[in-house]
Structure formats: structure tokens, C-alpha cells
């Protein structure tokens, strides 16, 4: 049997599957709570509100500047907990591997996942592997569930947003989407741009003590603009964005201009959008800019009464309606 690539035998419950789980996954993800001989993990008691999230990851290519599908799976799950005000603690991992997938690449991805988990102080406590027939998958898909704990007194959500609140973003938008596009080497384009994929926990925790913090979200699929539309739909209020204030890297802007993309709709994997009381916006901005991940944070708009639209105030003093995303500009980026 070819021991350099995944075969269907790696998913049949026998010797090869046990070796794959024990010698690759468990070896790199090992921790006191991970027991591959049991069907469920026993978690210790935790004080606070339990929060749970789950997500699937299908990025292409599987390895890109700034990360892999493995690190992305950890960051994406941890970030969903973090923007909900929770501290992430535990993850479960399901891996769907296509027959013929190179084991060396799988190991690199698992190492990347394990490194991201250690950096984020989270443990993979349970998991599962499945092997699908050649041609029935995209190489590797990952599904991750995360468990965290939130202070029982913390209240965040769309229903807490009020007219006059300020909108902030923790850094430049569109980096992940364009980094993945450049890694595909399509359209004859190349570049050194890194994905922004990272844990946003330091950013979210920096704001949790602000009494005027209303809402946080990580702008993944659909980008910043989609979060703004989510706010409009839920609150029946208007979001007014100031185009000159929105941070976008020159390389992202150039690629978008050439290919007709809008960076506001491109996925970010290490940014936070926050809505705070206007009186505390400067304090929130200062807290973010004091962190390495938030040096380029900005106040980019406000919530107002009016027709339920996302309105962009342009550099020339005009206004335009930012319509909701209809097509997927960059498929399979997260």
C-alpha cells in the first residue's frame, strides 16, 4: 500500500485508520483531555455562561501566505466565540480527507492547526476522520466546534445597538480574500500579501470592560459590508460609513481595481467590527491601537435614524448606497 497518500483504508476503522489518528492527529494535538480510545470527552466544570459555535472550512488552496486550512479552522472558530464575548477553551475537529491526499501535506496542516490551538490556549478534546473517494472531495475539508465561557453579566448583541453609536474596525479589510486569490496564481497575479488570519481574542477582550460596547462581529464571508447589512436588517436603522476612514492596503485596493472586486465584501479572518456608544469610541480605538493586532484600527462610521440602508459617504463628499452582496466574488476562501 502507498504509505505517502491517503487511501480508503485510512477510513475503514482498522489498522491504517488507527495509525493515522494516533500517529498524526493525536501526536500533534495531544493534551490531557484528548483520549482517542473513547467516544466522548469529559470536560471540567466551568464558571459562567457556556457558549458553543461550529463552522466548516473549505479554503483553496489549502496552504496560503499567512496560514493553512488548519490554522484557519482554529482561528475562525475561536474568533466566533471571542466576538460573542466568550473566552474559548475547547475544540472538536472533524476531518474529511479525499483518497489520494498527500500525507506529508496533511501533517503540515495538522501541525499548523496544533500551533494555532496552542497559541490560542485552546485544546482539541475530540475528533473524527472520514475518507471520501477520489473525486468526491476538495482534498481536505475541516469542521470544528468550539466551546467557551462568557461572563454571565455580559450583554452583547444586535438588539443593543442604538442611533448615534460608532462603528469601528480593528484593521485593514480584504487581506485574507486577496492573499488567497494571489496564492491561486490566477489572472497572472503574484504578490507577497499575507492573510490576516489570526485569533482576535486580544482585541475582543480589550473592549469587554467598556459599558458602551454594544456588538462585535468578525467579518468573514461577505466581509465588512455584509456585517453592516446584518446590522441594518436587525435594527431597522441606517449605517453610514466614511469611505476615507476605512483601512484598505494599497495592494488589496490595486488588485480589486484590476479585477472589479470591492474590498468591503472580501473576507477577513483576523479583524473585528465593533459598535460602541459614541462617547466611548475614542477609548475603544485607543485600546485597539495599543495592541499589535489593532495598530491600524479606525472609527469608520455611525448608526443613525433613516431608511434601512448602508450608506457610503465618499471622499468627494457624495453618498452612495452599498447594496447587499449577491454573487460570491472569491469562492472557497474560508
C-alpha positions as a Markdown table, in Angstrom:
| # | Residue | x | y | z |
|---|---|---|---|---|
| 1 | Unk | 0.0 | 0.0 | 0.0 |
| 2 | Unk | 1.2 | 3.5 | -0.8 |
| 3 | Unk | 2.1 | 5.0 | 2.6 |
| 4 | Unk | 2.6 | 8.5 | 1.3 |
| 5 | Unk | -1.0 | 9.3 | 0.4 |
| 6 | Unk | -4.4 | 8.7 | 2.0 |
| 7 | Unk | -6.2 | 5.5 | 0.9 |
| 8 | Unk | -9.7 | 4.4 | 1.6 |
| 9 | Unk | -8.2 | 2.0 | 4.1 |
| 10 | Unk | -7.4 | 5.0 | 6.3 |
| 11 | Unk | -11.1 | 5.5 | 6.8 |
| 12 | Unk | -12.3 | 1.9 | 7.3 |
| 13 | Unk | -11.9 | 1.7 | 11.1 |
| 14 | Unk | -9.0 | -0.7 | 11.0 |
| 15 | Unk | -5.2 | -0.6 | 11.4 |
| 16 | Unk | -4.4 | 2.2 | 8.9 |
| 17 | Unk | -7.1 | 4.4 | 10.4 |
| 18 | Unk | -5.8 | 3.8 | 13.9 |
| 19 | Unk | -2.3 | 4.7 | 12.8 |
| 20 | Unk | -3.5 | 7.9 | 11.1 |
| 21 | Unk | -5.3 | 9.0 | 14.2 |
| 22 | Unk | -2.7 | 8.1 | 16.7 |
| 23 | Unk | 0.5 | 8.9 | 14.8 |
| 24 | Unk | -0.6 | 12.0 | 13.0 |
| 25 | Unk | -3.6 | 13.7 | 14.6 |
| 26 | Unk | -3.2 | 12.7 | 18.3 |
| 27 | Unk | 0.6 | 13.1 | 18.2 |
| 28 | Unk | 0.4 | 16.8 | 17.2 |
| 29 | Unk | -2.9 | 17.6 | 19.0 |
| 30 | Unk | -2.3 | 15.7 | 22.2 |
| 31 | Unk | -3.4 | 17.1 | 25.6 |
| 32 | Unk | -4.7 | 15.6 | 28.8 |
| 33 | Unk | -8.3 | 15.7 | 27.7 |
| 34 | Unk | -7.9 | 14.1 | 24.3 |
| 35 | Unk | -8.4 | 10.3 | 24.5 |
| 36 | Unk | -8.7 | 8.7 | 21.1 |
| 37 | Unk | -10.0 | 5.5 | 22.7 |
| 38 | Unk | -13.2 | 7.0 | 23.9 |
| 39 | Unk | -16.3 | 8.3 | 22.1 |
| 40 | Unk | -16.7 | 11.5 | 24.2 |
| 41 | Unk | -14.6 | 13.8 | 26.2 |
| 42 | Unk | -15.2 | 14.7 | 29.8 |
| 43 | Unk | -14.9 | 18.4 | 30.4 |
| 44 | Unk | -14.3 | 20.0 | 33.8 |
| 45 | Unk | -16.8 | 22.4 | 35.4 |
| 46 | Unk | -16.7 | 25.9 | 34.1 |
| 47 | Unk | -18.0 | 29.1 | 35.7 |
| 48 | Unk | -20.1 | 31.3 | 33.5 |
| 49 | Unk | -22.4 | 31.0 | 30.5 |
| 50 | Unk | -21.3 | 28.2 | 28.2 |
| 51 | Unk | -21.1 | 29.3 | 24.6 |
| 52 | Unk | -20.8 | 27.0 | 21.6 |
| 53 | Unk | -20.2 | 27.5 | 17.9 |
| 54 | Unk | -19.5 | 25.4 | 14.9 |
| 55 | Unk | -18.1 | 26.0 | 11.4 |
| 56 | Unk | -16.8 | 24.3 | 8.3 |
| 57 | Unk | -13.7 | 25.2 | 6.3 |
| 58 | Unk | -13.1 | 24.6 | 2.6 |
| 59 | Unk | -10.4 | 27.1 | 1.5 |
| 60 | Unk | -8.5 | 26.6 | -1.7 |
| 61 | Unk | -5.5 | 26.5 | -1.8 |
| 62 | Unk | -5.2 | 24.6 | 1.5 |
| 63 | Unk | -1.9 | 26.4 | 2.3 |
| 64 | Unk | -1.6 | 30.1 | 1.6 |
| 65 | Unk | 0.6 | 33.0 | 2.7 |
| 66 | Unk | -0.2 | 33.5 | 6.4 |
| 67 | Unk | -1.8 | 30.2 | 7.2 |
| 68 | Unk | -3.4 | 26.9 | 6.2 |
| 69 | Unk | -6.8 | 25.4 | 6.4 |
| 70 | Unk | -5.8 | 24.1 | 9.8 |
| 71 | Unk | -4.8 | 27.3 | 11.4 |
| 72 | Unk | -7.8 | 29.0 | 9.7 |
| 73 | Unk | -10.2 | 26.4 | 11.2 |
| 74 | Unk | -8.9 | 27.2 | 14.7 |
| 75 | Unk | -8.9 | 31.0 | 14.2 |
| 76 | Unk | -12.3 | 31.0 | 12.6 |
| 77 | Unk | -13.9 | 29.0 | 15.5 |
| 78 | Unk | -12.0 | 30.8 | 18.3 |
| 79 | Unk | -13.0 | 34.2 | 16.7 |
| 80 | Unk | -16.7 | 33.4 | 16.6 |
| 81 | Unk | -16.6 | 32.7 | 20.4 |
| 82 | Unk | -14.4 | 35.8 | 21.0 |
| 83 | Unk | -16.7 | 38.3 | 19.3 |
| 84 | Unk | -19.6 | 36.9 | 21.3 |
| 85 | Unk | -17.7 | 37.9 | 24.4 |
| 86 | Unk | -16.5 | 34.4 | 25.4 |
| 87 | Unk | -13.1 | 33.0 | 26.3 |
| 88 | Unk | -12.5 | 29.9 | 24.1 |
| 89 | Unk | -11.4 | 26.7 | 25.8 |
| 90 | Unk | -12.2 | 23.6 | 23.8 |
| 91 | Unk | -12.5 | 22.5 | 20.2 |
| 92 | Unk | -13.6 | 19.3 | 18.4 |
| 93 | Unk | -12.3 | 18.5 | 15.0 |
| 94 | Unk | -13.8 | 16.5 | 12.1 |
| 95 | Unk | -11.5 | 16.0 | 9.1 |
| 96 | Unk | -12.9 | 14.8 | 5.7 |
| 97 | Unk | -10.0 | 13.7 | 3.6 |
| 98 | Unk | -10.0 | 12.8 | 0.0 |
| 99 | Unk | -8.5 | 9.5 | -1.2 |
| 100 | Unk | -5.0 | 10.2 | -2.7 |
| 101 | Unk | -4.3 | 13.2 | -0.4 |
| 102 | Unk | -0.6 | 13.5 | 0.4 |
| 103 | Unk | 0.1 | 12.5 | 4.0 |
| 104 | Unk | 3.0 | 15.0 | 4.2 |
| 105 | Unk | 0.7 | 17.9 | 3.4 |
| 106 | Unk | -1.9 | 16.6 | 5.8 |
| 107 | Unk | 0.7 | 16.6 | 8.6 |
| 108 | Unk | 1.8 | 20.1 | 7.8 |
| 109 | Unk | -1.8 | 21.2 | 8.1 |
| 110 | Unk | -2.3 | 19.4 | 11.3 |
| 111 | Unk | 0.9 | 20.9 | 12.7 |
| 112 | Unk | -0.4 | 24.4 | 11.7 |
| 113 | Unk | -3.7 | 23.6 | 13.4 |
| 114 | Unk | -2.0 | 22.4 | 16.6 |
| 115 | Unk | 0.3 | 25.5 | 16.7 |
| 116 | Unk | -2.8 | 27.8 | 16.3 |
| 117 | Unk | -4.6 | 25.9 | 19.1 |
| 118 | Unk | -1.6 | 26.3 | 21.5 |
| 119 | Unk | -1.2 | 30.0 | 20.7 |
| 120 | Unk | -4.9 | 30.5 | 21.4 |
| 121 | Unk | -4.8 | 28.4 | 24.6 |
| 122 | Unk | -7.5 | 26.1 | 23.4 |
| 123 | Unk | -7.4 | 22.3 | 23.4 |
| 124 | Unk | -8.8 | 19.9 | 20.8 |
| 125 | Unk | -10.6 | 17.4 | 23.0 |
| 126 | Unk | -12.4 | 15.2 | 20.5 |
| 127 | Unk | -12.4 | 14.5 | 16.8 |
| 128 | Unk | -13.3 | 12.3 | 13.9 |
| 129 | Unk | -11.8 | 11.4 | 10.5 |
| 130 | Unk | -13.6 | 10.3 | 7.3 |
| 131 | Unk | -12.0 | 9.4 | 4.0 |
| 132 | Unk | -14.1 | 10.1 | 0.8 |
| 133 | Unk | -13.4 | 8.5 | -2.6 |
| 134 | Unk | -11.1 | 10.2 | -5.1 |
| 135 | Unk | -13.0 | 13.0 | -6.9 |
| 136 | Unk | -15.7 | 13.3 | -4.2 |
| 137 | Unk | -13.9 | 16.0 | -2.2 |
| 138 | Unk | -11.7 | 19.0 | -2.4 |
| 139 | Unk | -8.6 | 17.4 | -0.9 |
| 140 | Unk | -9.5 | 18.2 | 2.7 |
| 141 | Unk | -12.5 | 19.7 | 4.5 |
| 142 | Unk | -12.5 | 20.5 | 8.2 |
| 143 | Unk | -15.4 | 21.0 | 10.6 |
| 144 | Unk | -14.7 | 22.5 | 14.0 |
| 145 | Unk | -16.9 | 23.1 | 17.0 |
| 146 | Unk | -15.8 | 25.4 | 19.8 |
| 147 | Unk | -16.8 | 25.8 | 23.4 |
| 148 | Unk | -16.1 | 28.8 | 25.5 |
| 149 | Unk | -17.3 | 30.6 | 28.6 |
| 150 | Unk | -18.8 | 34.1 | 28.9 |
| 151 | Unk | -19.3 | 36.3 | 31.9 |
| 152 | Unk | -23.0 | 35.8 | 32.9 |
| 153 | Unk | -23.4 | 39.6 | 33.3 |
| 154 | Unk | -22.1 | 40.5 | 29.8 |
| 155 | Unk | -24.8 | 41.5 | 27.3 |
| 156 | Unk | -23.8 | 42.0 | 23.6 |
| 157 | Unk | -25.9 | 41.8 | 20.5 |
| 158 | Unk | -27.6 | 43.5 | 17.7 |
| 159 | Unk | -30.6 | 44.4 | 19.9 |
| 160 | Unk | -28.3 | 46.6 | 22.0 |
| 161 | Unk | -27.4 | 48.9 | 19.1 |
| 162 | Unk | -28.8 | 52.5 | 19.2 |
| 163 | Unk | -28.8 | 55.5 | 16.9 |
| 164 | Unk | -25.6 | 57.6 | 17.3 |
| 165 | Unk | -23.4 | 54.6 | 18.1 |
| 166 | Unk | -20.0 | 54.5 | 16.4 |
| 167 | Unk | -18.7 | 51.7 | 14.2 |
| 168 | Unk | -15.1 | 50.6 | 14.4 |
| 169 | Unk | -12.9 | 48.0 | 12.6 |
| 170 | Unk | -9.7 | 46.7 | 14.1 |
| 171 | Unk | -7.6 | 46.8 | 10.9 |
| 172 | Unk | -7.4 | 46.8 | 7.1 |
| 173 | Unk | -10.1 | 44.8 | 5.3 |
| 174 | Unk | -9.8 | 42.3 | 2.4 |
| 175 | Unk | -6.3 | 41.0 | 3.2 |
| 176 | Unk | -7.4 | 37.3 | 3.5 |
| 177 | Unk | -9.5 | 37.3 | 0.3 |
| 178 | Unk | -6.8 | 38.8 | -1.8 |
| 179 | Unk | -4.0 | 36.7 | -0.2 |
| 180 | Unk | -5.9 | 33.6 | -1.1 |
| 181 | Unk | -6.6 | 34.8 | -4.6 |
| 182 | Unk | -2.9 | 35.6 | -5.2 |
| 183 | Unk | -1.9 | 32.2 | -3.8 |
| 184 | Unk | -4.0 | 30.6 | -6.6 |
| 185 | Unk | -1.8 | 32.5 | -9.1 |
| 186 | Unk | -4.8 | 33.2 | -11.3 |
| 187 | Unk | -5.0 | 36.1 | -13.7 |
| 188 | Unk | -1.2 | 36.2 | -13.9 |
| 189 | Unk | -1.1 | 37.9 | -10.5 |
| 190 | Unk | 1.5 | 37.4 | -7.8 |
| 191 | Unk | 2.2 | 39.1 | -4.5 |
| 192 | Unk | 3.6 | 39.0 | -1.0 |
| 193 | Unk | 0.4 | 39.9 | 0.8 |
| 194 | Unk | -0.3 | 37.8 | 3.9 |
| 195 | Unk | -3.7 | 36.7 | 5.1 |
| 196 | Unk | -4.8 | 38.4 | 8.3 |
| 197 | Unk | -5.9 | 35.1 | 9.7 |
| 198 | Unk | -5.3 | 35.2 | 13.5 |
| 199 | Unk | -7.0 | 35.0 | 16.8 |
| 200 | Unk | -9.0 | 38.2 | 17.6 |
| 201 | Unk | -9.3 | 37.3 | 21.3 |
| 202 | Unk | -6.9 | 40.0 | 22.5 |
| 203 | Unk | -8.9 | 42.6 | 20.5 |
| 204 | Unk | -12.3 | 41.5 | 21.9 |
| 205 | Unk | -11.1 | 41.2 | 25.5 |
| 206 | Unk | -9.6 | 44.7 | 25.3 |
| 207 | Unk | -13.2 | 46.1 | 24.9 |
| 208 | Unk | -15.2 | 43.9 | 27.3 |
| 209 | Unk | -14.9 | 46.3 | 30.2 |
| 210 | Unk | -16.4 | 49.1 | 28.2 |
| 211 | Unk | -20.0 | 49.7 | 29.4 |
| 212 | Unk | -20.9 | 51.2 | 26.0 |
| 213 | Unk | -19.8 | 48.1 | 24.0 |
| 214 | Unk | -22.9 | 47.0 | 22.0 |
| 215 | Unk | -21.9 | 44.4 | 19.5 |
| 216 | Unk | -18.9 | 42.7 | 17.9 |
| 217 | Unk | -18.6 | 40.5 | 14.8 |
| 218 | Unk | -15.7 | 39.1 | 12.7 |
| 219 | Unk | -16.3 | 40.0 | 9.1 |
| 220 | Unk | -15.6 | 36.7 | 7.4 |
| 221 | Unk | -17.6 | 35.6 | 4.3 |
| 222 | Unk | -19.2 | 38.7 | 2.8 |
| 223 | Unk | -16.7 | 41.0 | 4.5 |
| 224 | Unk | -17.3 | 44.3 | 6.3 |
| 225 | Unk | -20.2 | 45.3 | 4.1 |
| 226 | Unk | -22.2 | 42.1 | 4.9 |
| 227 | Unk | -21.9 | 42.8 | 8.7 |
| 228 | Unk | -23.2 | 46.3 | 8.0 |
| 229 | Unk | -26.2 | 44.9 | 6.2 |
| 230 | Unk | -26.8 | 42.5 | 9.1 |
| 231 | Unk | -26.9 | 45.4 | 11.4 |
| 232 | Unk | -29.4 | 47.2 | 9.2 |
| 233 | Unk | -31.7 | 44.3 | 8.9 |
| 234 | Unk | -31.8 | 43.5 | 12.6 |
| 235 | Unk | -32.1 | 47.1 | 13.9 |
| 236 | Unk | -34.1 | 48.8 | 11.1 |
| 237 | Unk | -31.6 | 51.6 | 11.4 |
| 238 | Unk | -29.1 | 53.1 | 8.9 |
| 239 | Unk | -25.4 | 52.5 | 8.8 |
| 240 | Unk | -23.3 | 55.4 | 7.5 |
| 241 | Unk | -19.7 | 54.6 | 6.6 |
| 242 | Unk | -17.0 | 57.1 | 5.8 |
| 243 | Unk | -15.0 | 55.7 | 2.8 |
| 244 | Unk | -11.8 | 57.6 | 3.6 |
| 245 | Unk | -11.7 | 56.2 | 7.1 |
| 246 | Unk | -11.9 | 52.5 | 6.1 |
| 247 | Unk | -8.4 | 51.0 | 6.2 |
| 248 | Unk | -7.6 | 49.1 | 3.0 |
| 249 | Unk | -4.0 | 48.1 | 2.0 |
| 250 | Unk | -2.7 | 49.5 | -1.3 |
| 251 | Unk | -2.1 | 46.0 | -2.7 |
| 252 | Unk | -5.6 | 45.0 | -1.9 |
| 253 | Unk | -7.0 | 48.1 | -3.5 |
| 254 | Unk | -4.9 | 47.6 | -6.6 |
| 255 | Unk | -6.0 | 44.0 | -7.1 |
| 256 | Unk | -9.6 | 44.9 | -6.5 |
| 257 | Unk | -9.4 | 47.8 | -9.0 |
| 258 | Unk | -7.9 | 45.5 | -11.7 |
| 259 | Unk | -10.4 | 42.7 | -11.2 |
| 260 | Unk | -13.5 | 44.6 | -10.3 |
| 261 | Unk | -13.8 | 43.5 | -6.7 |
| 262 | Unk | -14.9 | 45.6 | -3.7 |
| 263 | Unk | -12.6 | 45.1 | -0.7 |
| 264 | Unk | -15.6 | 45.7 | 1.6 |
| 265 | Unk | -17.1 | 42.4 | 0.5 |
| 266 | Unk | -13.9 | 40.3 | 0.9 |
| 267 | Unk | -13.4 | 38.0 | 3.8 |
| 268 | Unk | -11.2 | 38.9 | 6.7 |
| 269 | Unk | -10.0 | 36.3 | 9.2 |
| 270 | Unk | -8.4 | 38.4 | 11.9 |
| 271 | Unk | -10.5 | 41.5 | 12.1 |
| 272 | Unk | -13.3 | 42.7 | 14.4 |
| 273 | Unk | -16.1 | 45.1 | 13.7 |
| 274 | Unk | -17.4 | 46.7 | 16.9 |
| 275 | Unk | -20.3 | 49.0 | 17.6 |
| 276 | Unk | -19.9 | 51.2 | 20.7 |
| 277 | Unk | -21.5 | 54.1 | 22.3 |
| 278 | Unk | -20.2 | 57.3 | 20.6 |
| 279 | Unk | -18.9 | 58.7 | 23.9 |
| 280 | Unk | -16.6 | 55.7 | 24.3 |
| 281 | Unk | -15.5 | 55.3 | 20.6 |
| 282 | Unk | -12.2 | 57.1 | 21.2 |
| 283 | Unk | -11.4 | 55.0 | 24.2 |
| 284 | Unk | -12.2 | 51.8 | 22.3 |
| 285 | Unk | -10.0 | 52.9 | 19.4 |
| 286 | Unk | -7.1 | 53.7 | 21.8 |
| 287 | Unk | -7.4 | 50.3 | 23.4 |
| 288 | Unk | -7.2 | 48.6 | 20.0 |
| 289 | Unk | -4.4 | 50.7 | 18.7 |
| 290 | Unk | -2.3 | 49.9 | 21.8 |
| 291 | Unk | -2.3 | 46.2 | 20.6 |
| 292 | Unk | -0.1 | 44.8 | 17.8 |
| 293 | Unk | -3.2 | 43.4 | 16.1 |
| 294 | Unk | -5.0 | 46.8 | 16.3 |
| 295 | Unk | -2.4 | 49.4 | 15.3 |
| 296 | Unk | -4.4 | 50.2 | 12.1 |
| 297 | Unk | -7.8 | 50.2 | 13.7 |
| 298 | Unk | -10.2 | 53.0 | 12.8 |
| 299 | Unk | -13.6 | 54.6 | 13.5 |
| 300 | Unk | -15.3 | 54.1 | 10.2 |
| 301 | Unk | -18.9 | 55.2 | 10.6 |
| 302 | Unk | -22.0 | 55.5 | 12.8 |
| 303 | Unk | -25.5 | 54.3 | 13.3 |
| 304 | Unk | -28.3 | 56.7 | 12.5 |
| 305 | Unk | -32.0 | 57.0 | 12.1 |
| 306 | Unk | -33.3 | 56.9 | 8.5 |
| 307 | Unk | -34.1 | 54.5 | 5.7 |
| 308 | Unk | -32.6 | 51.0 | 6.3 |
| 309 | Unk | -29.6 | 51.3 | 4.0 |
| 310 | Unk | -25.8 | 51.0 | 4.3 |
| 311 | Unk | -24.7 | 54.5 | 3.0 |
| 312 | Unk | -21.2 | 55.2 | 1.9 |
| 313 | Unk | -20.0 | 58.8 | 2.3 |
| 314 | Unk | -17.4 | 59.2 | -0.4 |
| 315 | Unk | -14.1 | 61.1 | -0.5 |
| 316 | Unk | -15.7 | 63.7 | -2.7 |
| 317 | Unk | -18.5 | 64.4 | -0.2 |
| 318 | Unk | -21.1 | 62.4 | -2.1 |
| 319 | Unk | -23.1 | 59.4 | -1.0 |
| 320 | Unk | -24.0 | 56.1 | -2.5 |
| 321 | Unk | -26.0 | 53.1 | -1.3 |
| 322 | Unk | -23.9 | 50.0 | -0.6 |
| 323 | Unk | -26.0 | 47.2 | -1.9 |
| 324 | Unk | -26.0 | 43.7 | -0.4 |
| 325 | Unk | -23.7 | 41.0 | -1.8 |
| 326 | Unk | -25.4 | 38.8 | -4.5 |
| 327 | Unk | -22.6 | 36.8 | -6.1 |
| 328 | Unk | -19.6 | 35.1 | -4.4 |
| 329 | Unk | -16.6 | 37.0 | -5.7 |
| 330 | Unk | -14.0 | 34.6 | -4.4 |
| 331 | Unk | -15.3 | 31.0 | -3.9 |
| 332 | Unk | -14.0 | 28.8 | -1.2 |
| 333 | Unk | -11.9 | 31.2 | 0.8 |
| 334 | Unk | -12.9 | 30.2 | 4.3 |
